[in-house]
Amino acid sequence: MVQSVREQKNGGGAPAYGARSIGPPSIFLSTLLTPSILCSLSPISNSIPDGATRCKAEWGIVRSTWARRADLPSGEAGMYALFVGELFAWACVGEIVGRGGTFGGYQV
C-alpha cells in the first residue's frame, strides 16, 4: 500500500482526515485517462502561437520604452521601479515560504 504524504508525516498510523491512499497506476486507468488529457490540452496547444505573437508585441513595447528611458517622466519611472520592487518582494516571499518559513507564527 502506498502511503499518502500526511500518513508519512503522522508516522504511518491511521490516515489523516481527508487523506486517500493511491495505488500505482494500472494500464486500464492510463489508457482511460490518456485521451481525456490530450483533449484537454489541445486548446492550450492551439493558443501557444497566439501567445508567442502577443509576447513579441509586448517585448517590442518594452524595448521602445527602454530606448526612450531618458525622456520618461519621473512619475512613470517611479511606477516602474515600484512594480519591479514588488516583483522582487513576491519572489522573496515565495522563497521563504517554499523553504518552510512562517510569517508571524502562522504556517503558510
Secondary structure, 3 states (H helix, E strand, C coil): CCCCHHHHHCCCCCCCCCCCCCCCCCHHHHHHHHHHHHHHHHHHHHHHHHHHHHHHHHHHHHHHHHHCHHHCCHHHHHHHHHHHHHHHHHHHHHHHHHCCCEECCEEC
